[in-house]
Amino acid sequence: MEKDLVIECSHVNKSYREGEAVTEVLKDVNFNLERGDYAAIVGRSGSGKTTLLHMLAGLDTPDSGSVHVCSHEISRLSLNERARLRNDHIGFVYQFHHLLPEFNALENVMMPLLIAKVGAMKARQEAETMLSRLGLLDRAMHRPAKLSGGERQRVAIARALVNHPDCVLADEPTGNLDSQNAEIIQTMIFDLNKEFGLSFVLVTHDEKLASQFQKIYRMEDGRLAI
């Protein structure tokens, strides 16, 4: 039976040059993610975890090798095509929520739908449904400054999920939260995986959180191993 791959990353290499110095960040990285799978990538700061996540999201492209997202090869797409691919297929959750401060929670969650040309009424309904699912409907009219850290991160997750993406990429989503809110976010990740069949890739320093994932990959000096 053919695998339903959401992400296929093959022999990826990436280096950055600063003056005469060249730093190899990713070295022959291979990584596949099937639909509905959830995988954690752990490793020290500077090991290449976030760079890999940016490759998977099409925020950067490899020097060599290939990254396919939902059968689209990232390197063959223009910047606009990559942006459209992200909006249609990928949800991204950062350690810091990156909510737009001038908009309330509902408007922040609506944003990906509006970018995708969904009508305002439909976008509002979808955003309200997702905020309700995450227990935040009563906070919908509050701007980020009026929300707690845990609430802001849940709004960020709602924004990442509102387009019903094929995969969610999360870069230390609990790293800036206290233990109680971190546990709430962790529980939500697994509940959402079961409910929507979402694929998750999580980058984290938290070995306890990573141990709950189906697959654990370790990044060390730019190399990825399971």
Helices and strands as residue ranges (DSSP letters): E 5-18, E 21-34, E 38-42, H 49-56, E 64-69, E 72-73, G 74-76, H 79-89, E 90-93, H 105-115, H 120-133, G 137-139, G 144-146, H 149-161, E 167-171, H 179-196, E 199-204, H 207-210, E 215-220, E 223-225
